């Protein structure tokens, strides 16, 4: 994931900061507990494509 791109991207719902998880290829919004997939190095920033993150998974970080 391009560092510069990651610096300017925000969650489409809350406009909050995103964190890139390399191992799962997801952009994480901790506030909304959503994980947006990155497919072929392209972030898919659609709420309908996002995975809901269980609370336990966020606590592990």
PDB file with SEQRES, HELIX, SHEET and CRYST1 records, atoms N, CA, C and O in Angstrom:
SEQRES   1 A   61  UNK UNK UNK UNK UNK UNK UNK UNK UNK UNK UNK UNK UNK          
SEQRES   2 A   61  UNK UNK UNK UNK UNK UNK UNK UNK UNK UNK UNK UNK UNK          
SEQRES   3 A   61  UNK UNK UNK UNK UNK UNK UNK UNK UNK UNK UNK UNK UNK          
SEQRES   4 A   61  UNK UNK UNK UNK UNK UNK UNK UNK UNK UNK UNK UNK UNK          
SEQRES   5 A   61  UNK UNK UNK UNK UNK UNK UNK UNK UNK                          
HELIX    1 AA1 UNK A    3  UNK A    8  1                                   6    
HELIX    2 AA2 UNK A   47  UNK A   49  5                                   3    
HELIX    3 AA3 UNK A   55  UNK A   59  1                                   5    
SHEET    1 AA1 4 UNK A  19  UNK A  21  0                                        
SHEET    2 AA1 4 UNK A  26  UNK A  29 -1                                        
SHEET    3 AA1 4 UNK A  34  UNK A  39 -1                                        
SHEET    4 AA1 4 UNK A  42  UNK A  43 -1                                        
SHEET    1 AA2 2 UNK A  34  UNK A  39  0                                        
SHEET    2 AA2 2 UNK A  51  UNK A  52 -1                                        
CRYST1    1.000    1.000    1.000  90.00  90.00  90.00 P 1           1          
ATOM      1  N   UNK A   1       0.864  -1.186   0.000  1.00  0.00           N  
ATOM      2  CA  UNK A   1       0.000   0.000   0.000  1.00  0.00           C  
ATOM      3  C   UNK A   1       0.898   1.232   0.000  1.00  0.00           C  
ATOM      4  O   UNK A   1       1.826   1.335   0.801  1.00  0.00           O  
ATOM      5  N   UNK A   2       0.620   2.140  -0.880  1.00  0.00           N  
ATOM      6  CA  UNK A   2       1.391   3.370  -0.995  1.00  0.00           C  
ATOM      7  C   UNK A   2       1.220   4.225   0.264  1.00  0.00           C  
ATOM      8  O   UNK A   2       0.099   4.541   0.663  1.00  0.00           O  
ATOM      9  N   UNK A   3       2.348   4.594   0.882  1.00  0.00           N  
ATOM     10  CA  UNK A   3       2.309   5.384   2.129  1.00  0.00           C  
ATOM     11  C   UNK A   3       1.617   6.728   1.946  1.00  0.00           C  
ATOM     12  O   UNK A   3       0.839   7.153   2.800  1.00  0.00           O  
ATOM     13  N   UNK A   4       1.899   7.386   0.843  1.00  0.00           N  
ATOM     14  CA  UNK A   4       1.294   8.704   0.591  1.00  0.00           C  
ATOM     15  C   UNK A   4      -0.228   8.569   0.464  1.00  0.00           C  
ATOM     16  O   UNK A   4      -0.975   9.387   1.001  1.00  0.00           O  
ATOM     17  N   UNK A   5      -0.672   7.550  -0.238  1.00  0.00           N  
ATOM     18  CA  UNK A   5      -2.107   7.321  -0.396  1.00  0.00           C  
ATOM     19  C   UNK A   5      -2.751   7.063   0.956  1.00  0.00           C  
ATOM     20  O   UNK A   5      -3.829   7.584   1.242  1.00  0.00           O  
ATOM     21  N   UNK A   6      -2.103   6.269   1.781  1.00  0.00           N  
ATOM     22  CA  UNK A   6      -2.634   5.955   3.104  1.00  0.00           C  
ATOM     23  C   UNK A   6      -2.751   7.199   3.979  1.00  0.00           C  
ATOM     24  O   UNK A   6      -3.668   7.293   4.795  1.00  0.00           O  
ATOM     25  N   UNK A   7      -1.843   8.147   3.821  1.00  0.00           N  
ATOM     26  CA  UNK A   7      -1.872   9.383   4.603  1.00  0.00           C  
ATOM     27  C   UNK A   7      -3.092  10.248   4.285  1.00  0.00           C  
ATOM     28  O   UNK A   7      -3.587  10.961   5.158  1.00  0.00           O  
ATOM     29  N   UNK A   8      -3.576  10.194   3.054  1.00  0.00           N  
ATOM     30  CA  UNK A   8      -4.684  11.072   2.662  1.00  0.00           C  
ATOM     31  C   UNK A   8      -6.043  10.376   2.697  1.00  0.00           C  
ATOM     32  O   UNK A   8      -7.079  11.037   2.630  1.00  0.00           O  
ATOM     33  N   UNK A   9      -6.046   9.050   2.801  1.00  0.00           N  
ATOM     34  CA  UNK A   9      -7.316   8.313   2.834  1.00  0.00           C  
ATOM     35  C   UNK A   9      -7.944   8.371   4.223  1.00  0.00           C  
ATOM     36  O   UNK A   9      -7.250   8.363   5.240  1.00  0.00           O  
ATOM     37  N   UNK A  10      -9.271   8.429   4.239  1.00  0.00           N  
ATOM     38  CA  UNK A  10     -10.033   8.425   5.494  1.00  0.00           C  
ATOM     39  C   UNK A  10     -11.214   7.469   5.346  1.00  0.00           C  
ATOM     40  O   UNK A  10     -11.581   7.082   4.236  1.00  0.00           O  
ATOM     41  N   UNK A  11     -11.786   7.104   6.452  1.00  0.00           N  
ATOM     42  CA  UNK A  11     -12.981   6.264   6.449  1.00  0.00           C  
ATOM     43  C   UNK A  11     -14.116   7.039   5.763  1.00  0.00           C  
ATOM     44  O   UNK A  11     -14.345   8.204   6.087  1.00  0.00           O  
ATOM     45  N   UNK A  12     -14.813   6.418   4.835  1.00  0.00           N  
ATOM     46  CA  UNK A  12     -15.894   7.137   4.148  1.00  0.00           C  
ATOM     47  C   UNK A  12     -17.092   7.443   5.045  1.00  0.00           C  
ATOM     48  O   UNK A  12     -17.911   8.298   4.707  1.00  0.00           O  
ATOM     49  N   UNK A  13     -17.206   6.761   6.177  1.00  0.00           N  
ATOM     50  CA  UNK A  13     -18.332   7.015   7.073  1.00  0.00           C  
ATOM     51  C   UNK A  13     -18.045   8.111   8.083  1.00  0.00           C  
ATOM     52  O   UNK A  13     -18.796   9.081   8.185  1.00  0.00           O  
ATOM     53  N   UNK A  14     -16.947   7.958   8.836  1.00  0.00           N  
ATOM     54  CA  UNK A  14     -16.677   8.905   9.926  1.00  0.00           C  
ATOM     55  C   UNK A  14     -15.564   9.900   9.594  1.00  0.00           C  
ATOM     56  O   UNK A  14     -15.308  10.828  10.362  1.00  0.00           O  
ATOM     57  N   UNK A  15     -14.914   9.709   8.469  1.00  0.00           N  
ATOM     58  CA  UNK A  15     -13.779  10.550   8.032  1.00  0.00           C  
ATOM     59  C   UNK A  15     -12.576  10.410   8.960  1.00  0.00           C  
ATOM     60  O   UNK A  15     -11.710  11.283   9.004  1.00  0.00           O  
ATOM     61  N   UNK A  16     -12.531   9.302   9.703  1.00  0.00           N  
ATOM     62  CA  UNK A  16     -11.440   9.044  10.634  1.00  0.00           C  
ATOM     63  C   UNK A  16     -10.246   8.376   9.970  1.00  0.00           C  
ATOM     64  O   UNK A  16     -10.289   7.985   8.803  1.00  0.00           O  
ATOM     65  N   UNK A  17      -9.192   8.261  10.743  1.00  0.00           N  
ATOM     66  CA  UNK A  17      -7.936   7.670  10.297  1.00  0.00           C  
ATOM     67  C   UNK A  17      -8.094   6.171  10.032  1.00  0.00           C  
ATOM     68  O   UNK A  17      -8.855   5.476  10.706  1.00  0.00           O  
ATOM     69  N   UNK A  18      -7.357   5.700   9.038  1.00  0.00           N  
ATOM     70  CA  UNK A  18      -7.350   4.284   8.697  1.00  0.00           C  
ATOM     71  C   UNK A  18      -5.968   3.707   8.947  1.00  0.00           C  
ATOM     72  O   UNK A  18      -4.961   4.397   8.789  1.00  0.00           O  
ATOM     73  N   UNK A  19      -5.923   2.450   9.335  1.00  0.00           N  
ATOM     74  CA  UNK A  19      -4.656   1.750   9.506  1.00  0.00           C  
ATOM     75  C   UNK A  19      -4.633   0.582   8.541  1.00  0.00           C  
ATOM     76  O   UNK A  19      -5.625  -0.130   8.386  1.00  0.00           O  
ATOM     77  N   UNK A  20      -3.487   0.391   7.891  1.00  0.00           N  
ATOM     78  CA  UNK A  20      -3.348  -0.703   6.937  1.00  0.00           C  
ATOM     79  C   UNK A  20      -2.794  -1.927   7.637  1.00  0.00           C  
ATOM     80  O   UNK A  20      -1.754  -1.857   8.292  1.00  0.00           O  
ATOM     81  N   UNK A  21      -3.491  -3.058   7.498  1.00  0.00           N  
ATOM     82  CA  UNK A  21      -3.045  -4.336   8.038  1.00  0.00           C  
ATOM     83  C   UNK A  21      -2.538  -5.169   6.865  1.00  0.00           C  
ATOM     84  O   UNK A  21      -3.318  -5.714   6.083  1.00  0.00           O  
ATOM     85  N   UNK A  22      -1.227  -5.254   6.762  1.00  0.00           N  
ATOM     86  CA  UNK A  22      -0.586  -5.907   5.623  1.00  0.00           C  
ATOM     87  C   UNK A  22      -0.971  -7.379   5.503  1.00  0.00           C  
ATOM     88  O   UNK A  22      -1.244  -7.867   4.407  1.00  0.00           O  
ATOM     89  N   UNK A  23      -0.991  -8.095   6.650  1.00  0.00           N  
ATOM     90  CA  UNK A  23      -1.254  -9.532   6.610  1.00  0.00           C  
ATOM     91  C   UNK A  23      -2.654  -9.872   6.107  1.00  0.00           C  
ATOM     92  O   UNK A  23      -2.838 -10.895   5.447  1.00  0.00           O  
ATOM     93  N   UNK A  24      -3.638  -9.033   6.406  1.00  0.00           N  
ATOM     94  CA  UNK A  24      -5.014  -9.297   5.955  1.00  0.00           C  
ATOM     95  C   UNK A  24      -5.409  -8.454   4.740  1.00  0.00           C  
ATOM     96  O   UNK A  24      -6.502  -8.618   4.199  1.00  0.00           O  
ATOM     97  N   UNK A  25      -4.523  -7.555   4.314  1.00  0.00           N  
ATOM     98  CA  UNK A  25      -4.777  -6.645   3.193  1.00  0.00           C  
ATOM     99  C   UNK A  25      -6.103  -5.909   3.383  1.00  0.00           C  
ATOM    100  O   UNK A  25      -7.008  -5.974   2.552  1.00  0.00           O  
ATOM    101  N   UNK A  26      -6.176  -5.197   4.529  1.00  0.00           N  
ATOM    102  CA  UNK A  26      -7.373  -4.436   4.860  1.00  0.00           C  
ATOM    103  C   UNK A  26      -6.998  -3.072   5.428  1.00  0.00           C  
ATOM    104  O   UNK A  26      -5.954  -2.908   6.060  1.00  0.00           O  
ATOM    105  N   UNK A  27      -7.865  -2.109   5.189  1.00  0.00           N  
ATOM    106  CA  UNK A  27      -7.769  -0.801   5.827  1.00  0.00           C  
ATOM    107  C   UNK A  27      -8.768  -0.802   6.976  1.00  0.00           C  
ATOM    108  O   UNK A  27      -9.955  -1.055   6.773  1.00  0.00           O  
ATOM    109  N   UNK A  28      -8.288  -0.520   8.181  1.00  0.00           N  
ATOM    110  CA  UNK A  28      -9.081  -0.641   9.390  1.00  0.00           C  
ATOM    111  C   UNK A  28      -9.495   0.723   9.927  1.00  0.00           C  
ATOM    112  O   UNK A  28      -8.668   1.620  10.095  1.00  0.00           O  
ATOM    113  N   UNK A  29     -10.804   0.862  10.193  1.00  0.00           N  
ATOM    114  CA  UNK A  29     -11.323   2.020  10.913  1.00  0.00           C  
ATOM    115  C   UNK A  29     -11.731   1.507  12.289  1.00  0.00           C  
ATOM    116  O   UNK A  29     -12.756   0.840  12.428  1.00  0.00           O  
ATOM    117  N   UNK A  30     -10.940   1.814  13.292  1.00  0.00           N  
ATOM    118  CA  UNK A  30     -11.209   1.336  14.651  1.00  0.00           C  
ATOM    119  C   UNK A  30     -12.481   1.956  15.218  1.00  0.00           C  
ATOM    120  O   UNK A  30     -13.201   1.303  15.974  1.00  0.00           O  
ATOM    121  N   UNK A  31     -12.766   3.204  14.863  1.00  0.00           N  
ATOM    122  CA  UNK A  31     -13.946   3.887  15.396  1.00  0.00           C  
ATOM    123  C   UNK A  31     -15.239   3.190  14.962  1.00  0.00           C  
ATOM    124  O   UNK A  31     -16.120   2.931  15.781  1.00  0.00           O  
ATOM    125  N   UNK A  32     -15.339   2.891  13.667  1.00  0.00           N  
ATOM    126  CA  UNK A  32     -16.545   2.249  13.132  1.00  0.00           C  
ATOM    127  C   UNK A  32     -16.471   0.720  13.181  1.00  0.00           C  
ATOM    128  O   UNK A  32     -17.448   0.040  12.868  1.00  0.00           O  
ATOM    129  N   UNK A  33     -15.316   0.183  13.573  1.00  0.00           N  
ATOM    130  CA  UNK A  33     -15.068  -1.261  13.608  1.00  0.00           C  
ATOM    131  C   UNK A  33     -15.335  -1.893  12.244  1.00  0.00           C  
ATOM    132  O   UNK A  33     -16.028  -2.904  12.135  1.00  0.00           O  
ATOM    133  N   UNK A  34     -14.764  -1.270  11.199  1.00  0.00           N  
ATOM    134  CA  UNK A  34     -14.907  -1.776   9.840  1.00  0.00           C  
ATOM    135  C   UNK A  34     -13.534  -2.017   9.223  1.00  0.00           C  
ATOM    136  O   UNK A  34     -12.580  -1.280   9.472  1.00  0.00           O  
ATOM    137  N   UNK A  35     -13.462  -3.071   8.410  1.00  0.00           N  
ATOM    138  CA  UNK A  35     -12.236  -3.397   7.683  1.00  0.00           C  
ATOM    139  C   UNK A  35     -12.565  -3.366   6.193  1.00  0.00           C  
ATOM    140  O   UNK A  35     -13.354  -4.172   5.701  1.00  0.00           O  
ATOM    141  N   UNK A  36     -11.948  -2.424   5.487  1.00  0.00           N  
ATOM    142  CA  UNK A  36     -12.167  -2.288   4.050  1.00  0.00           C  
ATOM    143  C   UNK A  36     -11.104  -3.101   3.317  1.00  0.00           C  
ATOM    144  O   UNK A  36      -9.917  -2.969   3.611  1.00  0.00           O  
ATOM    145  N   UNK A  37     -11.515  -3.943   2.363  1.00  0.00           N  
ATOM    146  CA  UNK A  37     -10.534  -4.782   1.669  1.00  0.00           C  
ATOM    147  C   UNK A  37      -9.678  -3.983   0.680  1.00  0.00           C  
ATOM    148  O   UNK A  37     -10.098  -2.958   0.144  1.00  0.00           O  
ATOM    149  N   UNK A  38      -8.473  -4.488   0.465  1.00  0.00           N  
ATOM    150  CA  UNK A  38      -7.587  -3.947  -0.570  1.00  0.00           C  
ATOM    151  C   UNK A  38      -7.378  -5.080  -1.564  1.00  0.00           C  
ATOM    152  O   UNK A  38      -6.780  -6.104  -1.232  1.00  0.00           O  
ATOM    153  N   UNK A  39      -7.867  -4.894  -2.770  1.00  0.00           N  
ATOM    154  CA  UNK A  39      -7.786  -5.926  -3.808  1.00  0.00           C  
ATOM    155  C   UNK A  39      -6.909  -5.427  -4.952  1.00  0.00           C  
ATOM    156  O   UNK A  39      -7.155  -4.366  -5.525  1.00  0.00           O  
ATOM    157  N   UNK A  40      -5.894  -6.205  -5.269  1.00  0.00           N  
ATOM    158  CA  UNK A  40      -4.952  -5.830  -6.336  1.00  0.00           C  
ATOM    159  C   UNK A  40      -4.390  -4.433  -6.103  1.00  0.00           C  
ATOM    160  O   UNK A  40      -4.262  -3.642  -7.037  1.00  0.00           O  
ATOM    161  N   UNK A  41      -4.057  -4.139  -4.852  1.00  0.00           N  
ATOM    162  CA  UNK A  41      -3.508  -2.848  -4.427  1.00  0.00           C  
ATOM    163  C   UNK A  41      -4.483  -1.681  -4.580  1.00  0.00           C  
ATOM    164  O   UNK A  41      -4.066  -0.523  -4.582  1.00  0.00           O  
ATOM    165  N   UNK A  42      -5.769  -1.978  -4.708  1.00  0.00           N  
ATOM    166  CA  UNK A  42      -6.787  -0.934  -4.830  1.00  0.00           C  
ATOM    167  C   UNK A  42      -7.732  -1.031  -3.632  1.00  0.00           C  
ATOM    168  O   UNK A  42      -8.399  -2.051  -3.459  1.00  0.00           O  
ATOM    169  N   UNK A  43      -7.801   0.018  -2.799  1.00  0.00           N  
ATOM    170  CA  UNK A  43      -8.719   0.003  -1.662  1.00  0.00           C  
ATOM    171  C   UNK A  43     -10.177   0.050  -2.132  1.00  0.00           C  
ATOM    172  O   UNK A  43     -10.542   0.869  -2.975  1.00  0.00           O  
ATOM    173  N   UNK A  44     -10.988  -0.826  -1.583  1.00  0.00           N  
ATOM    174  CA  UNK A  44     -12.422  -0.851  -1.891  1.00  0.00           C  
ATOM    175  C   UNK A  44     -13.127  -0.173  -0.713  1.00  0.00           C  
ATOM    176  O   UNK A  44     -13.366  -0.791   0.325  1.00  0.00           O  
ATOM    177  N   UNK A  45     -13.450   1.095  -0.895  1.00  0.00           N  
ATOM    178  CA  UNK A  45     -13.957   1.920   0.205  1.00  0.00           C  
ATOM    179  C   UNK A  45     -15.477   2.016   0.201  1.00  0.00           C  
ATOM    180  O   UNK A  45     -16.040   3.103   0.328  1.00  0.00           O  
ATOM    181  N   UNK A  46     -16.130   0.882   0.056  1.00  0.00           N  
ATOM    182  CA  UNK A  46     -17.580   0.821   0.081  1.00  0.00           C  
ATOM    183  C   UNK A  46     -18.030   0.143   1.367  1.00  0.00           C  
ATOM    184  O   UNK A  46     -17.507  -0.907   1.737  1.00  0.00           O  
ATOM    185  N   UNK A  47     -18.992   0.742   2.039  1.00  0.00           N  
ATOM    186  CA  UNK A  47     -19.485   0.159   3.285  1.00  0.00           C  
ATOM    187  C   UNK A  47     -20.034  -1.250   3.044  1.00  0.00           C  
ATOM    188  O   UNK A  47     -19.895  -2.125   3.898  1.00  0.00           O  
ATOM    189  N   UNK A  48     -20.650  -1.466   1.893  1.00  0.00           N  
ATOM    190  CA  UNK A  48     -21.222  -2.779   1.585  1.00  0.00           C  
ATOM    191  C   UNK A  48     -20.153  -3.865   1.411  1.00  0.00           C  
ATOM    192  O   UNK A  48     -20.452  -5.054   1.530  1.00  0.00           O  
ATOM    193  N   UNK A  49     -18.925  -3.464   1.134  1.00  0.00           N  
ATOM    194  CA  UNK A  49     -17.817  -4.413   0.968  1.00  0.00           C  
ATOM    195  C   UNK A  49     -16.999  -4.583   2.249  1.00  0.00           C  
ATOM    196  O   UNK A  49     -16.157  -5.477   2.331  1.00  0.00           O  
ATOM    197  N   UNK A  50     -17.238  -3.742   3.232  1.00  0.00           N  
ATOM    198  CA  UNK A  50     -16.448  -3.764   4.466  1.00  0.00           C  
ATOM    199  C   UNK A  50     -16.884  -4.915   5.369  1.00  0.00           C  
ATOM    200  O   UNK A  50     -18.042  -5.331   5.388  1.00  0.00           O  
ATOM    201  N   UNK A  51     -15.896  -5.405   6.116  1.00  0.00           N  
ATOM    202  CA  UNK A  51     -16.145  -6.468   7.090  1.00  0.00           C  
ATOM    203  C   UNK A  51     -16.262  -5.821   8.463  1.00  0.00           C  
ATOM    204  O   UNK A  51     -15.463  -4.955   8.817  1.00  0.00           O  
ATOM    205  N   UNK A  52     -17.272  -6.248   9.243  1.00  0.00           N  
ATOM    206  CA  UNK A  52     -17.416  -5.747  10.610  1.00  0.00           C  
ATOM    207  C   UNK A  52     -16.396  -6.463  11.478  1.00  0.00           C  
ATOM    208  O   UNK A  52     -16.293  -7.689  11.452  1.00  0.00           O  
ATOM    209  N   UNK A  53     -15.646  -5.689  12.247  1.00  0.00           N  
ATOM    210  CA  UNK A  53     -14.594  -6.254  13.094  1.00  0.00           C  
ATOM    211  C   UNK A  53     -15.164  -6.525  14.478  1.00  0.00           C  
ATOM    212  O   UNK A  53     -15.691  -5.614  15.118  1.00  0.00           O  
ATOM    213  N   UNK A  54     -15.066  -7.774  14.952  1.00  0.00           N  
ATOM    214  CA  UNK A  54     -15.516  -8.081  16.314  1.00  0.00           C  
ATOM    215  C   UNK A  54     -14.664  -7.316  17.326  1.00  0.00           C  
ATOM    216  O   UNK A  54     -13.486  -7.060  17.076  1.00  0.00           O  
ATOM    217  N   UNK A  55     -15.245  -6.956  18.454  1.00  0.00           N  
ATOM    218  CA  UNK A  55     -14.553  -6.200  19.500  1.00  0.00           C  
ATOM    219  C   UNK A  55     -13.278  -6.934  19.935  1.00  0.00           C  
ATOM    220  O   UNK A  55     -12.248  -6.303  20.171  1.00  0.00           O  
ATOM    221  N   UNK A  56     -13.349  -8.259  20.039  1.00  0.00           N  
ATOM    222  CA  UNK A  56     -12.187  -9.042  20.487  1.00  0.00           C  
ATOM    223  C   UNK A  56     -11.004  -8.855  19.544  1.00  0.00           C  
ATOM    224  O   UNK A  56      -9.857  -8.810  19.989  1.00  0.00           O  
ATOM    225  N   UNK A  57     -11.273  -8.748  18.260  1.00  0.00           N  
ATOM    226  CA  UNK A  57     -10.202  -8.581  17.283  1.00  0.00           C  
ATOM    227  C   UNK A  57      -9.505  -7.229  17.446  1.00  0.00           C  
ATOM    228  O   UNK A  57      -8.287  -7.143  17.291  1.00  0.00           O  
ATOM    229  N   UNK A  58     -10.254  -6.185  17.754  1.00  0.00           N  
ATOM    230  CA  UNK A  58      -9.654  -4.872  17.975  1.00  0.00           C  
ATOM    231  C   UNK A  58      -8.836  -4.859  19.241  1.00  0.00           C  
ATOM    232  O   UNK A  58      -7.804  -4.191  19.297  1.00  0.00           O  
ATOM    233  N   UNK A  59      -9.268  -5.585  20.270  1.00  0.00           N  
ATOM    234  CA  UNK A  59      -8.541  -5.639  21.531  1.00  0.00           C  
ATOM    235  C   UNK A  59      -7.187  -6.323  21.378  1.00  0.00           C  
ATOM    236  O   UNK A  59      -6.277  -6.075  22.169  1.00  0.00           O  
ATOM    237  N   UNK A  60      -7.043  -7.181  20.366  1.00  0.00           N  
ATOM    238  CA  UNK A  60      -5.788  -7.896  20.137  1.00  0.00           C  
ATOM    239  C   UNK A  60      -4.685  -6.982  19.637  1.00  0.00           C  
ATOM    240  O   UNK A  60      -3.505  -7.299  19.791  1.00  0.00           O  
ATOM    241  N   UNK A  61      -5.046  -5.851  19.039  1.00  0.00           N  
ATOM    242  CA  UNK A  61      -4.056  -4.942  18.457  1.00  0.00           C  
ATOM    243  C   UNK A  61      -3.436  -4.133  19.491  1.00  0.00           C  
ATOM    244  O   UNK A  61      -2.574  -3.306  19.194  1.00  0.00           O  
TER     245      UNK A  61                                                      
END                                                                             
